[in-house]
Amino acid sequence: MNWLIENWVIVLLLGGMAAMHLFGHGHGGHKHGGKSNKQKSARDEKPDADTSAPSEDA
C-alpha cells in the first residue's frame, strides 16, 4: 500500500493507457455493417452526365 501511495502518478498513467487502449481511438462502439458511410456513399454514387461535351454557351 505504501508503494501505491508513493507511485500514484505511475499507477494513474498506466490506468489511463489501459483505458485508451480499451475504449479510445474509435475501437468498438457503433459500427454496423463493416464499412464506413464515406466508403458506402463513394461506392453508391452514380457518375453525373457526361460533362466533356462543349456547352452551348461557348
Sequence and secondary structure as in RCSB ss.txt:
>XXXX:A:sequence
MNWLIENWVIVLLLGGMAAMHLFGHGHGGHKHGGKSNKQKSARDEKPDADTSAPSEDA
>XXXX:A:secstr
 HHHHHTHHHHHHHHHHHHHHHH TT SSS  SSS HHHHHHHH    S   S  TT 
